[in-house]
Amino acid sequence: MVELDNLKLEIKNFEEPLSELKASLDLENKANRIAELSRLMEEPGFWDDPAKSQKDSQLLGDLKNDVQGFADLENKYNDMLDLIDMANDENDESMIPEIRSDFDGFKQKFDEMRTATLLSEKYDDANAIVNINAGAGGTESCDWASMLYRMYSKWADRHGFKIDELDMLPGDEAGIKSVEFQVNGLNAYGFLKSEKGVHRLVRISPFNAQGKRQTSFVSVDVMPDIEDDIDIEIKNDDIRIDTYRSSGAGGQHINKTSSAIRITHFPTGIVVTCQNERSQFQNKDKAMQILKSKLYMLAKENNAEKLSEIRGEVKDNAWGSQIRSYFLQPYQLVKDLRTDFEMAQADSVLDGNIDPFINAYLKWMATKNKENSDLR
């Protein structure tokens, strides 16, 4: 049948790209690393160091997901071809919608996995530290910040990533003024670096008695969680360390002690806070690690004017500086102003379906980097 033959030709066009993807994913080395980590986990004393064992367990799970993900993709490819041959043998056109649906899912998954191979920059494979700050818009902006926090939490759940909340400041009436959290998982930073910048929301505000449309802004800053022992000197005179009572979750202990830490770095104006850990010492260590990571990324550029680029082109939380706009009324549309990629299903995006925007950004950046390389 002509339609089945054409569909088979479309699917067969992925034969070579699938082989290229397999090579790019470096599955053989990942399989070897899986075997090595599995052996380590069986050794006595593996769980004696909770931090290291948790990190290794997370890495093992991420590697297995990569290997299994490609295996599933390859099996789907072969299954579709088998279904077409079966439909042709039985002269059964009723199977075409099912095969086309499978093909759509295959293409989406293929695109996601291929895009992940674009993560080649240093620290792309690291955990991500995300900071969300409400900007212009008052209570509406605080509510928008909480919506974005929910969006990234949903996205992390989809990918099997774990979120650790480091600091949160609730809004006066609703939502949150700011929140800093860590997304733990392989390539978390590489994916989420696309979210750095100002996000604009347009909707009928539930906080506006007149039912008027309102625009609000929230900034999102993303940094890699650099766990290496970074050679960054921080002078005691350059910082101020404040302790205060934690306001987030954590039960009775977290609310009874002044265990939260705020570190202010005077030369750069960087402020880091952490209240997630149980003890003041743990919060101080984590806050210092985050500060060193930020200073390291700044020093790598060796140019203070590029701080906004390193920290995600975070600009003023106001009109004209946004990287992405979300329209909920009078129509639904989410549009990225860098890549021009857009989706009409705004509710789906706010439920964590941001992979299409991440994919578009990584492809856009790869193109820009190639153009810059050609100009050198």
C-alpha positions in Angstrom: 0.0 0.0 0.0 1.3 3.4 -1.0 0.7 5.1 2.4 2.4 2.4 4.3 5.4 2.4 1.9 5.7 6.2 2.3 5.5 5.8 6.0 8.2 3.1 6.0 10.4 5.4 3.9 10.0 8.2 6.5 10.9 5.9 9.3 13.9 4.4 7.4 15.3 8.0 7.0 16.1 7.8 10.7 18.4 4.8 10.3 21.6 6.7 9.9 20.7 9.5 12.4 19.9 6.8 14.9 23.4 5.3 14.5 25.0 8.7 14.8 23.0 9.3 18.0 24.2 6.0 19.4 27.8 7.0 18.8 27.3 10.5 20.3 25.8 9.1 23.5 29.0 7.1 24.1 26.9 4.2 25.4 29.8 1.7 25.7 31.6 3.9 28.2 28.4 4.5 30.0 27.8 0.8 30.3 31.3 0.4 31.7 30.7 3.1 34.2 27.4 1.5 35.2 29.2 -1.8 35.9 31.9 0.0 37.9 29.3 1.9 40.1 27.3 -1.3 40.6 30.4 -3.0 41.9 31.1 -0.1 44.2 27.6 -0.2 45.7 28.1 -3.8 46.6 31.3 -3.2 48.6 31.2 -2.9 52.4 31.2 0.6 53.6 29.8 2.2 50.5 27.0 3.8 52.5 29.3 5.1 55.2 29.6 8.4 53.4 26.0 9.4 52.7 26.8 12.4 50.5 29.1 10.5 48.2 26.9 7.4 48.1 23.9 9.5 47.3 25.8 11.2 44.5 27.0 7.9 43.1 23.5 6.5 43.3 22.1 9.4 41.4 24.8 9.1 38.7 24.1 5.4 38.4 20.4 6.1 37.9 21.1 8.8 35.3 23.5 6.6 33.3 21.0 3.7 33.3 18.3 6.1 32.1 20.5 7.1 29.2 21.3 3.5 28.2 17.8 2.3 28.6 16.4 5.4 26.9 18.3 4.7 23.7 17.5 1.0 23.9 13.8 1.8 24.0 14.2 4.2 21.1 15.9 1.6 19.0 13.3 -1.0 19.9 10.5 1.4 18.9 12.2 2.0 15.6 12.4 -1.7 14.8 8.8 -2.3 16.1 7.4 0.3 13.8 9.1 -1.3 10.8 7.8 -4.7 11.9 4.2 -3.3 12.2 4.4 -1.8 8.7 5.6 -5.2 7.2 2.7 -6.9 9.1 0.2 -4.4 7.9 1.4 -4.8 4.3 1.3 -8.6 4.5 -2.3 -8.5 5.9 -3.3 -5.6 3.7 -4.6 -3.8 6.9 -4.8 0.0 6.6 -6.4 0.2 10.1 -2.9 0.0 11.7 -1.7 3.2 10.0 -3.0 5.7 12.7 -1.3 3.6 15.4 2.0 3.5 13.6 1.8 7.3 12.9 1.2 7.9 16.6 4.1 5.8 17.5 6.3 7.6 14.9 5.3 11.0 16.4 6.4 9.8 19.9 9.6 8.3 18.4 10.5 11.6 16.7 9.9 13.6 19.9 12.1 11.3 22.0 14.8 11.1 19.3 14.9 14.9 19.2 15.2 15.2 23.0 18.1 12.6 23.1 19.9 14.2 20.2 19.6 17.6 21.7 21.2 16.3 24.9 24.3 15.5 22.9 24.7 19.3 22.4 25.6 19.6 26.1 29.4 19.9 25.6 30.3 22.9 27.7 32.1 22.7 31.0 29.7 21.9 33.8 26.8 21.1 31.5 26.6 17.8 33.3 26.4 19.4 36.7 23.5 19.9 39.1 21.8 23.3 38.7 21.3 26.0 41.3 18.2 28.1 40.3 17.2 31.4 41.8 13.8 32.9 41.1 13.1 36.5 42.0 9.8 38.4 41.7 10.1 41.7 40.0 7.8 44.4 38.8 4.2 43.6 39.5 3.8 43.3 43.3 1.6 40.5 44.5 0.9 39.4 40.9 4.7 39.0 40.4 5.0 37.0 43.6 2.3 34.7 42.4 4.0 34.4 39.0 7.3 33.4 40.8 5.5 30.6 42.6 4.0 29.5 39.2 7.5 29.3 37.7 8.8 27.4 40.8 6.0 24.9 40.3 6.8 24.6 36.5 10.4 23.8 37.2 9.5 21.3 39.9 7.1 19.6 37.5 9.8 19.5 34.8 12.3 18.0 37.3 9.8 15.3 38.3 9.3 14.4 34.6 13.1 13.8 34.3 13.5 12.0 37.6 15.5 14.9 39.0 15.5 15.7 42.7 14.9 19.2 44.1 16.5 20.6 47.2 15.1 23.9 48.4 18.0 26.1 49.7 16.1 29.3 50.6 12.7 30.8 50.3 11.1 34.2 51.0 7.3 34.1 50.9 5.3 37.0 49.4 3.4 39.4 51.7 0.0 38.3 50.4 0.5 35.4 48.0 3.2 33.5 46.2 6.9 34.0 46.8 9.3 36.9 46.6 12.3 34.7 46.0 13.3 31.1 46.1 16.7 29.3 45.5 16.8 25.6 44.9 19.1 22.9 43.6 18.1 20.5 40.8 20.1 17.3 41.2 20.5 15.1 38.1 22.9 14.5 35.2 22.9 17.5 32.8 20.5 19.5 35.0 22.5 22.7 34.5 23.0 22.0 30.8 19.3 21.9 30.3 18.2 24.6 32.7 20.7 27.2 31.6 18.2 28.0 28.8 15.9 29.4 31.5 18.2 32.2 32.6 16.6 35.6 32.1 13.4 37.5 32.7 10.1 35.7 32.2 7.0 37.9 31.4 3.4 36.9 32.2 0.3 38.5 30.8 -3.1 37.4 32.2 -6.3 38.6 33.9 -5.0 39.0 37.4 -6.9 37.2 40.2 -5.7 40.0 42.5 -7.2 42.7 40.4 -10.8 43.5 41.4 -11.5 45.2 38.0 -10.6 42.1 36.1 -8.0 43.9 34.0 -5.1 42.3 32.2 -1.8 42.7 34.0 1.8 42.1 33.1 4.4 40.9 35.6 8.0 39.9 35.5 10.2 37.4 37.3 13.9 36.8 36.9 15.4 33.3 36.8 19.1 32.9 37.4 20.8 29.5 36.9 24.3 28.5 37.9 26.1 25.1 37.9 26.7 23.4 41.2 30.4 23.1 41.1 31.4 20.5 43.6 35.2 20.5 42.9 37.6 22.2 45.3 37.7 25.5 43.5 40.8 27.5 43.9 39.1 30.8 44.8 40.4 33.0 47.5 37.7 34.7 49.6 39.1 37.2 52.1 37.3 37.5 55.5 37.1 41.3 55.0 35.3 40.8 51.7 32.3 39.0 53.1 29.7 39.3 55.8 28.1 36.2 57.2 24.7 36.6 58.8 22.7 34.0 60.7 18.9 34.0 61.0 16.0 31.7 61.8 15.0 29.5 58.9 11.5 30.1 57.6 11.1 27.1 55.3 10.1 23.5 55.8 12.0 21.2 58.1 9.9 20.6 61.2 10.4 21.9 64.7 14.2 21.9 64.6 14.5 24.3 61.6 12.2 26.9 63.2 13.8 26.9 66.7 17.4 27.6 65.8 19.1 30.4 63.8 20.7 27.9 61.4 20.1 29.8 58.1 23.1 31.5 56.6 23.4 34.6 54.4 26.8 35.5 52.9 27.3 38.9 51.3 30.3 39.3 49.0 31.1 43.0 49.0 33.4 43.3 45.9 30.8 41.8 43.6 27.5 42.4 45.5 26.7 38.7 45.3 24.4 37.5 48.1 24.1 33.8 48.8 21.6 32.3 51.3 21.0 28.7 52.5 18.6 27.3 55.0 18.0 23.8 53.7 20.5 21.9 55.9 19.8 21.0 59.5 22.9 22.7 61.0 24.3 26.2 60.7 27.7 24.6 59.8 26.1 22.6 56.9 24.3 25.7 55.6 27.5 27.8 55.8 29.5 25.1 53.9 26.8 25.0 51.2 26.5 28.8 50.9 30.3 29.1 50.6 30.3 26.4 47.9 27.6 28.3 45.9 29.5 31.6 46.4 32.8 30.0 45.1 30.9 28.6 42.1 29.6 32.0 41.2 32.9 33.7 41.7 34.6 31.0 39.7 32.2 31.5 36.8 32.8 35.2 37.0 36.6 34.9 37.0 36.5 32.5 34.0 35.2 35.4 31.9 37.8 37.8 33.4 35.5 40.6 32.5 33.0 42.1 34.9 30.9 43.5 32.0 30.1 39.9 31.1 28.6 39.0 34.5 25.1 39.2 33.1 26.1 36.7 30.3 27.6 34.2 32.8 24.7 34.5 35.2 22.2 34.0 32.4 21.7 37.5 30.9 19.6 38.4 34.0 18.4 41.9 33.3 16.0 44.2 35.1 12.7 42.6 36.0 10.7 44.9 33.8 9.3 45.6 30.3 11.6 45.0 27.4 14.1 42.8 29.1 12.4 39.4 29.0 13.6 36.3 27.2 10.2 34.6 27.2 6.6 35.7 27.3 3.6 33.7 28.6 0.2 34.9 27.5 -2.9 33.4 29.3 -5.4 36.0 28.2 -7.0 36.8 25.8 -5.3 33.8 24.1 -2.8 31.2 25.2 0.7 31.5 23.8 4.3 31.0 25.2 7.0 32.5 23.0 10.8 32.5 23.5 12.1 35.8 22.2 15.6 34.4 21.5 14.8 31.4 19.4 11.3 32.5 18.2 10.0 29.1 19.3 6.4 29.2 20.5 3.7 27.0 21.8 0.0 27.6 22.1 -0.5 25.2 25.0 0.5 27.5 27.8 -1.1 25.3 30.5 1.0 22.4 29.3 4.2 24.5 29.5 3.3 25.7 33.0 2.8 22.0 34.0 6.5 21.4 33.2 6.5 20.8 29.5 9.4 23.0 28.7 11.6 20.5 26.9 10.6 21.9 23.5 11.9 25.3 24.6 15.1 23.8 26.0 15.7 21.9 22.8 15.1 25.0 20.6 17.6 27.0 22.8 20.3 24.4 22.7 20.1 24.1 18.9 20.0 27.9 18.6 23.1 28.2 20.8 24.9 25.5 18.8 24.2 27.5 15.6 25.5 30.7 17.2 28.6 29.0 18.5 29.4 27.6 15.1 28.9 31.0 13.5 31.2 32.6 16.0 33.8 29.8 15.4 33.6 30.4 11.6 34.3 34.1 12.1 37.5 33.4 14.0 
